[in-house]
Amino acid sequence: MQPFDFLVLGSGIAGLCYALKVAPRGRVAIVTKKDRAESNTNYAQGGIASVTSKEDSFELHVRDTLEAGAGLCKERVVRTIVEEGPARIGELIELGMQFSEREIPQSHGARELDLGREGGHSKRRILHAKDVTGREIERALLQAIAGQPNIQIFENHFAIDLITSQKLGYVGANRCLGAYVLDKLTGQVETFASPVTLLATGGCGKVYLYTTNPDIATGDGVAMAYRAGAAVANMEFIQFHPTCLYHPKAKSFLISEAVRGEGGVLKGFDGGEFMDAAHPLKSLAPRDVVARAIDSEMKKSGADHVWLDITHRPARFIIERFPNIYQTCLRYGIDITKEPIPVVPAAHYQCGGVMTNVDGETEIAGLYAVGEVACTGLHGANRLASNSLLEALVCAHRAAAKAAANLAAPVELKIPAWQSGQAHNPDEMVVVSHNWDEIRRCMWDYVGIVRTNKRLQRAQKRIANLLEEIHEYYWNFIVTSDLLELRNIATVADLIVRSALLRPESRGLNYNLDYPHPNPDWAQRDTVLRRSG
């Protein structure tokens, strides 16, 4: 057994920021299932939304967030995160984060932050590092972590399940005591005991066939928290990023919303700018509107994609502002300075998650959740672009402060070692790969951008059968990372479908043709699921 004062599951912006802040109070273990830099944060292109300009205000940022959230945001949470954002940005810069700057006109060489604009924002407020913001954040945070003797990172370690007092049969309120973790290199399961555990595991994009997320995004934190008895909320709200590069050899490459923020225009195969009729903000409309409009345009024309055109901007500007996007597209034979980019919507962000307050506290004592894995009420029914990294920064800070102010005693309850029982090595991995593929295709076909009750019910039946098969397989065979990920995406797929069936309306990212309009009775109502028994 490995005892720690703080256990962090995940190595993105939320987990690393939290670890840095609690490290002065005790020993910290960061468990990450790939290498330390492999996270959704590392793939974030756009940036962090925060009020740093005199032309902007907290009120405008709050208003934009509430409008994007379609009546489901918790305003108090929105205000807290928006107003505390600039201070957290300042801390990130102090750690060595280098945001892009621009020369102030007629200032004789003086420079200021180069603020971008993205869909749904009324002002320029996106701090970015060209178009590789996430990569620069990870670099700065990992560099800061490297100098902390109290922090130990366990790479290639996969959390299997949370350990709770209830699961172990202890009476009293349910409490998280740590996690069972698979060492992927040795195949051994280790016990990480800690009085405080933070879920910072990111989202669940790989539940869908097409996604902008990396392979690690399999909803592990949501699935583990649900199995442990925590409440999970609003999982029906899966944001599809409108513009993923459409190319047979390109795997899940995101074309940042900032391209539209800098003048990129969406066009159909006839050359028409179809967003003009969809929303007053045209190509800069909120993501749910843009994704549905693209979906409609593709169905109407029978095309496999639409076009994103920024060729009217100077080539030098495009190359300097979007060097990563320019070089990547060029590798696939697309010169974005001279020709439009083929794009298609893809699963991108989970707006629901483990229910928490703004301090990251869940219903289970000793268990916190921060970042995409959590549902704080900031995003509501649709996330405003670049609010996610802001939420991770602010809530990681608040969770660390809360955990440090209420230091829990070391775990004294007896935790049994992991038992494999009569399980043996899996002999047919084709079962895992087949079920994985079936879930992702089922979710894409039946639980996508536009839904119906019939499609949702069909998906529910199929996933229920797969869950039963996976459950049997899980207990008969020794655990592997592939099997664990399959188990988690099946659980999360089931939660998404059940949540969508519970909401009798179309709101934000949940668009159901059987209920095409918002239902006033469901404004400010969360869909909450807890594991029975």
C-alpha positions in Angstrom: 0.0 0.0 0.0 1.2 3.5 -0.9 0.0 6.2 1.6 -0.2 9.8 0.5 -1.7 13.0 1.9 -3.2 13.9 -1.5 -4.0 11.7 -4.4 -4.5 13.3 -7.9 -5.9 11.3 -10.8 -5.0 13.1 -14.0 -2.2 15.3 -15.2 -4.0 18.1 -17.1 -4.3 21.7 -16.0 -6.7 20.9 -13.2 -4.6 18.2 -11.6 -1.2 19.9 -12.0 -2.5 23.3 -10.6 -4.1 21.6 -7.6 -1.0 19.4 -6.9 1.3 22.5 -6.9 -1.0 24.2 -4.4 -1.4 21.3 -1.9 2.2 20.2 -2.1 3.3 22.4 0.8 0.8 20.6 3.0 1.8 17.0 2.4 2.9 14.3 0.0 1.1 14.3 -3.3 0.8 11.4 -5.8 -0.2 12.2 -9.4 -1.5 9.2 -11.2 -1.7 9.4 -15.0 -2.5 6.5 -17.4 -0.1 7.6 -20.2 2.9 10.0 -19.9 2.6 13.1 -17.8 2.0 15.5 -20.7 -0.8 13.4 -22.3 -4.0 15.1 -21.4 -6.9 17.1 -23.0 -5.2 20.2 -21.9 -2.2 19.5 -24.1 -4.5 19.4 -27.1 -6.3 22.7 -26.3 -5.6 25.1 -29.2 -7.8 28.1 -28.5 -6.9 29.6 -25.1 -8.3 30.8 -21.8 -11.2 33.3 -21.6 -10.6 36.0 -19.0 -11.3 39.7 -18.6 -7.9 41.4 -19.0 -8.9 44.3 -21.3 -10.2 47.8 -20.4 -12.8 47.4 -23.2 -14.1 44.2 -21.4 -15.9 43.7 -18.1 -16.9 40.9 -15.7 -20.6 41.7 -16.5 -20.1 41.1 -20.2 -18.2 37.8 -19.6 -21.0 36.6 -17.2 -23.7 37.6 -19.7 -22.0 35.8 -22.6 -21.6 32.7 -20.5 -25.2 32.7 -19.3 -26.5 33.2 -22.9 -24.4 30.3 -24.2 -25.5 28.1 -21.3 -29.1 28.4 -22.5 -30.7 28.9 -19.1 -29.0 26.2 -17.2 -25.9 27.9 -15.8 -25.7 28.6 -12.0 -25.1 32.4 -12.0 -23.3 32.5 -8.7 -20.8 29.9 -9.9 -20.4 31.8 -13.2 -19.7 35.1 -11.4 -17.2 33.4 -9.0 -15.2 31.8 -11.8 -15.2 34.9 -14.1 -14.2 37.3 -11.3 -11.5 35.1 -9.9 -10.0 34.3 -13.3 -7.6 37.2 -13.8 -5.8 36.4 -10.5 -5.3 32.8 -11.5 -4.1 33.9 -14.9 -1.5 36.1 -13.2 -0.3 33.1 -11.2 0.0 31.0 -14.4 2.2 33.8 -15.9 4.3 33.9 -12.8 5.0 30.1 -13.3 6.4 30.9 -16.7 3.4 30.6 -19.0 4.0 32.7 -22.1 0.9 34.1 -23.8 1.1 35.6 -27.2 1.6 39.4 -27.3 1.2 42.0 -29.9 2.7 45.5 -30.4 0.5 48.3 -29.3 -0.1 50.6 -32.3 1.8 53.9 -32.2 3.4 53.0 -28.9 7.1 52.8 -30.1 7.5 49.1 -29.4 5.3 48.6 -26.3 3.5 45.3 -26.2 0.3 43.9 -24.7 -1.5 40.5 -24.6 -2.9 39.5 -27.9 -6.5 38.7 -27.2 -8.4 36.5 -29.5 -12.2 36.3 -30.1 -14.2 33.1 -30.3 -17.9 32.1 -30.8 -20.4 33.5 -28.3 -18.0 36.2 -26.9 -18.9 39.8 -27.3 -15.4 41.0 -26.8 -11.8 39.9 -27.5 -10.8 38.1 -24.2 -9.1 34.8 -25.2 -5.5 34.7 -24.0 -3.6 32.2 -26.1 -0.1 31.0 -27.1 -0.6 31.2 -30.9 -2.6 28.0 -31.6 -0.9 25.7 -29.1 -2.1 27.1 -25.8 -2.6 23.8 -24.1 0.9 22.6 -24.9 2.4 25.8 -23.5 0.3 25.4 -20.3 1.5 21.8 -19.8 5.1 22.9 -20.3 4.9 25.6 -17.7 3.1 23.5 -15.1 5.3 20.4 -15.6 8.4 22.5 -15.3 7.0 23.9 -12.0 6.1 20.4 -10.7 9.6 19.2 -11.5 11.0 21.3 -8.7 8.6 20.0 -6.0 10.1 17.2 -3.8 6.6 16.5 -2.3 5.1 15.6 -5.6 5.6 12.1 -7.2 4.2 11.4 -10.7 3.2 7.8 -11.5 3.1 7.5 -15.3 1.4 4.6 -17.1 -0.7 3.9 -14.0 -4.5 3.5 -14.6 -7.0 4.1 -11.7 -9.4 1.1 -11.7 -11.9 2.2 -9.0 -12.1 4.5 -6.0 -11.9 2.9 -2.6 -14.7 4.0 -0.3 -15.7 3.2 3.2 -19.1 2.1 2.0 -17.6 -0.4 -0.5 -15.5 -1.8 2.3 -18.5 -2.3 4.5 -17.8 0.3 7.1 -20.9 2.0 8.7 -21.4 5.7 8.6 -21.2 8.4 5.9 -19.5 7.3 2.7 -15.9 8.5 2.5 -13.2 8.2 -0.2 -10.1 6.4 1.0 -8.0 6.4 -2.2 -8.0 4.2 -5.3 -6.9 0.8 -6.7 -4.5 1.5 -9.6 -3.1 -0.7 -12.3 0.6 -0.4 -13.1 0.4 -0.9 -16.9 4.0 -1.9 -17.2 4.0 -4.7 -14.6 0.3 -5.7 -14.7 0.2 -5.4 -10.9 -2.6 -3.6 -9.0 -1.4 -1.2 -6.3 -3.4 0.4 -3.5 -3.0 4.2 -3.2 -4.4 5.3 0.2 -5.2 8.9 0.8 -7.7 10.9 2.9 -8.1 13.3 -0.1 -8.6 12.3 -3.7 -9.0 14.6 -6.6 -10.5 13.5 -9.9 -9.0 15.5 -12.7 -9.4 12.9 -15.4 -10.9 15.0 -18.2 -13.8 14.1 -20.5 -15.2 11.3 -22.5 -14.9 12.2 -26.2 -13.8 8.6 -27.1 -17.3 7.5 -26.3 -18.1 8.7 -29.9 -16.7 7.5 -33.2 -15.5 10.9 -34.2 -13.9 13.2 -31.7 -11.3 15.9 -31.3 -10.1 14.3 -28.0 -7.0 12.2 -27.5 -7.3 8.4 -27.0 -7.1 8.8 -23.2 -10.5 10.6 -23.0 -12.6 7.6 -22.0 -14.7 9.1 -19.2 -12.8 7.2 -16.5 -13.4 9.7 -13.7 -17.2 10.0 -14.3 -17.5 6.2 -14.4 -15.4 5.7 -11.2 -17.3 8.4 -9.3 -20.7 6.9 -10.4 -19.7 3.4 -9.3 -18.5 4.9 -6.0 -22.0 6.4 -5.4 -21.4 10.1 -6.3 -24.1 12.0 -8.2 -23.5 12.6 -11.9 -25.4 15.5 -13.6 -26.3 16.8 -17.1 -24.4 14.1 -19.1 -26.8 14.7 -22.0 -24.9 17.9 -22.9 -22.0 16.7 -25.0 -20.5 19.5 -27.0 -19.7 18.8 -30.6 -16.9 21.0 -31.9 -18.2 22.3 -35.2 -14.8 22.2 -37.0 -12.7 19.1 -37.0 -10.4 18.6 -40.0 -12.1 16.2 -42.5 -9.4 14.1 -44.1 -9.0 10.3 -44.3 -5.5 10.4 -42.8 -6.0 13.1 -40.2 -7.0 11.6 -36.8 -9.1 14.0 -34.8 -7.4 17.2 -35.6 -9.2 20.3 -34.3 -9.5 23.5 -36.3 -9.6 26.0 -33.5 -12.7 28.3 -33.1 -10.1 31.1 -33.1 -10.0 30.7 -36.9 -13.6 31.8 -37.1 -12.7 34.5 -34.5 -10.2 35.9 -36.9 -12.6 36.0 -39.8 -13.0 32.4 -41.0 -16.3 31.8 -42.7 -18.3 28.6 -43.0 -19.5 27.8 -46.5 -21.5 25.0 -48.2 -20.5 23.2 -51.4 -22.4 25.8 -53.3 -20.1 28.5 -51.9 -23.0 30.0 -49.8 -22.4 31.3 -46.3 -25.1 29.2 -44.7 -24.6 30.6 -41.1 -26.0 33.9 -42.2 -29.5 32.5 -41.9 -28.8 30.5 -38.7 -27.8 33.1 -36.2 -27.2 36.9 -35.9 -23.5 36.1 -35.1 -23.2 34.0 -38.2 -20.0 31.9 -38.2 -19.3 33.2 -34.6 -22.5 31.8 -33.2 -22.3 29.5 -30.1 -21.1 26.0 -30.8 -24.4 24.2 -30.4 -26.0 26.4 -33.1 -23.0 26.1 -35.4 -22.8 22.3 -35.1 -26.5 21.9 -35.8 -26.3 24.2 -38.8 -23.4 22.2 -40.2 -25.2 19.0 -39.6 -28.3 20.4 -41.4 -26.2 21.7 -44.3 -24.5 18.3 -44.7 -27.8 16.4 -44.7 -29.4 18.9 -47.1 -26.5 18.7 -49.6 -25.5 15.0 -49.0 -21.9 16.2 -48.5 -19.5 14.6 -46.0 -18.2 18.0 -44.8 -18.5 21.8 -45.2 -15.8 24.4 -45.8 -14.1 26.9 -43.5 -12.6 29.7 -45.5 -10.1 32.2 -44.2 -8.3 32.8 -47.5 -9.4 36.4 -47.6 -7.0 37.2 -44.7 -3.3 37.9 -45.5 -1.2 34.8 -45.8 1.4 36.1 -43.4 -1.2 36.7 -40.7 -2.7 33.2 -41.1 0.8 31.5 -40.9 1.9 33.6 -37.8 -1.4 33.3 -35.9 -2.1 29.6 -36.7 1.3 28.0 -37.3 0.3 24.6 -36.0 -3.0 24.5 -38.0 -1.2 25.8 -41.1 1.6 23.2 -40.9 -0.7 20.3 -40.1 -3.1 21.1 -43.0 -0.1 21.5 -45.3 1.0 18.0 -44.4 -2.3 16.8 -45.8 -2.0 18.8 -48.9 -4.2 21.8 -47.8 -2.8 25.3 -48.0 -5.2 27.2 -45.8 -3.9 30.6 -47.1 -5.1 29.6 -50.6 -8.0 27.1 -50.2 -10.8 26.5 -47.7 -10.5 23.8 -45.0 -12.8 20.8 -45.1 -14.4 20.5 -41.7 -17.0 18.3 -39.9 -18.4 18.4 -36.3 -16.9 16.0 -33.8 -17.5 15.2 -30.1 -15.4 17.6 -28.2 -16.4 18.5 -24.6 -18.5 17.0 -21.8 -20.5 19.8 -20.1 -22.0 17.6 -17.5 -20.0 15.4 -15.1 -19.6 14.5 -11.4 -21.7 17.0 -9.4 -19.6 19.4 -7.4 -19.8 22.8 -5.9 -17.5 25.6 -7.0 -14.8 24.3 -4.6 -14.8 20.9 -6.3 -16.4 19.0 -3.4 -18.6 16.0 -4.4 -21.2 14.2 -2.3 -18.6 11.8 -1.1 -16.4 13.1 1.7 -12.7 13.3 0.8 -13.5 13.2 -3.0 -13.0 16.3 -5.1 -13.5 16.7 -8.9 -12.2 19.6 -11.0 -12.1 20.3 -14.7 -14.0 18.6 -17.5 -14.8 15.6 -15.3 -16.8 17.9 -12.9 -20.2 19.6 -13.3 -20.1 22.9 -11.3 -22.9 24.7 -13.1 -20.6 27.0 -15.1 -21.3 25.6 -18.5 -25.0 24.9 -18.3 -26.4 23.4 -21.4 -23.6 24.6 -23.7 -20.0 25.6 -22.9 -18.9 29.1 -23.9 -15.6 28.7 -25.9 -12.4 28.8 -23.8 -14.2 28.9 -20.5 -13.0 25.3 -19.7 -9.4 26.1 -18.9 -10.6 29.1 -16.9 -12.8 26.8 -14.8 -10.0 24.3 -14.3 -7.7 27.1 -13.0 -10.1 28.7 -10.6 -11.7 25.5 -9.3 -8.3 23.8 -8.8 -7.2 26.8 -6.7 -10.5 26.7 -4.7 -10.3 22.9 -4.2 -6.7 23.1 -3.0 -7.6 25.8 -0.5 -10.6 23.9 0.8 -8.6 20.6 1.1 -5.7 22.4 2.8 -8.0 24.3 5.2 -9.7 21.0 6.2 -6.7 18.7 6.4 -8.0 15.1 6.9 -6.3 12.6 9.1 -4.4 9.8 7.4 -6.5 6.8 6.4 -6.7 4.4 9.4 -9.4 2.0 8.1 -8.0 -1.3 6.9 -8.0 -1.4 3.1 -7.7 -4.9 1.7 -5.3 -5.6 -1.2 -6.7 -6.0 -4.7 -8.0 -9.5 -5.3 -8.2 -11.0 -8.8 -10.0 -14.1 -7.5 -10.3 -16.8 -10.2 -9.7 -14.4 -13.0 -7.3 -15.4 -15.8 -5.6 -13.7 -18.7 -8.0 -12.7 -21.5 -7.7 -15.0 -24.4 -10.0 -13.1 -26.9 -9.2 -9.4 -27.0 -11.4 -9.3 -30.1 -14.3 -9.1 -27.7 -13.0 -5.9 -26.2 -12.2 -4.3 -29.6 -15.6 -5.3 -31.1 -17.6 -3.9 -28.1 -15.5 -0.7 -28.1 -16.3 -0.2 -31.8 -20.0 -1.0 -31.4 -20.5 1.5 -28.5 -18.8 4.3 -30.3 -20.8 3.7 -33.6 -24.0 3.4 -31.6 -23.4 6.7 -29.8 -22.5 8.5 -33.1 -25.5 7.2 -35.0 -28.2 7.5 -32.3 -27.0 10.0 -29.6 -25.3 12.6 -31.8 -26.0 16.3 -32.6 -29.7 15.7 -33.4 -31.6 13.1 -31.4 -35.0 11.4 -31.2 -36.6 9.3 -28.5 -36.7 6.3 -30.8 -32.9 6.6 -31.5 -32.2 7.1 -27.8 -34.3 4.0 -26.8 -32.5 2.0 -29.4 -29.1 3.1 -28.1 -30.2 2.3 -24.5 -31.1 -1.3 -25.4 -27.9 -1.9 -27.2 -25.7 -0.4 -24.5 -27.5 -2.3 -21.8 -26.7 -5.6 -23.5 -23.1 -4.6 -24.0 -22.8 -3.5 -20.3 -24.0 -6.9 -19.2 -21.5 -8.7 -21.5 -18.6 -6.4 -20.3 -19.5 -6.9 -16.7 -19.3 -10.6 -17.1 -16.0 -10.3 -19.0 -14.6 -7.9 -16.4 -15.0 -10.3 -13.5 -13.7 -13.4 -15.4 -10.5 -11.9 -16.7 -7.5 -10.1 -15.2 -7.8 -6.4 -15.8 -6.0 -4.6 -18.6 -6.1 -1.0 -19.6 -8.1 -1.8 -22.7 -10.7 -3.7 -20.6 -10.9 -0.9 -18.1 -11.4 1.8 -20.8 -14.1 -0.3 -22.4 -15.9 -0.7 -19.0 -15.7 3.0 -18.5 -16.9 4.2 -21.9 -19.9 1.7 -21.7 -20.8 3.2 -18.3 -20.5 6.8 -19.5 -22.5 6.0 -22.7 -25.3 4.6 -20.6 -25.3 7.8 -18.4 -25.4 10.0 -21.5 -28.4 8.1 -23.0 -30.3 7.9 -19.7 -29.8 11.6 -19.1 -31.0 12.5 -22.6 -34.1 10.4 -22.1 -34.8 12.2 -18.8 -34.9 15.7 -20.4 -38.2 16.3 -22.3 -37.0 19.4 -24.2 -34.4 20.8 -26.6 -31.9 23.0 -24.8 -28.4 23.9 -25.7 -26.5 20.8 -26.8 -29.4 18.4 -26.2 -31.5 18.8 -29.4 -34.4 16.3 -29.6 -36.8 16.4 -32.6 -39.6 15.0 -30.4 -39.3 18.1 -28.2 -37.9 20.8 -30.5 -38.3 23.7 -28.1 -37.1 24.5 -24.5 -39.5 23.6 -21.7 -39.7 26.5 -19.2 -40.3 23.9 -16.4 -36.8 22.5 -17.1 -34.9 25.8 -16.9 -32.5 25.5 -14.0 -33.2 21.8 -13.6 -30.3 19.4 -13.7 -30.6 15.7 -14.8 -29.1 13.9 -11.8 -28.2 10.2 -11.8 -27.0 8.1 -8.8 -26.1 4.5 -8.7 -29.0 2.5 -7.1 -27.9 0.1 -4.4 
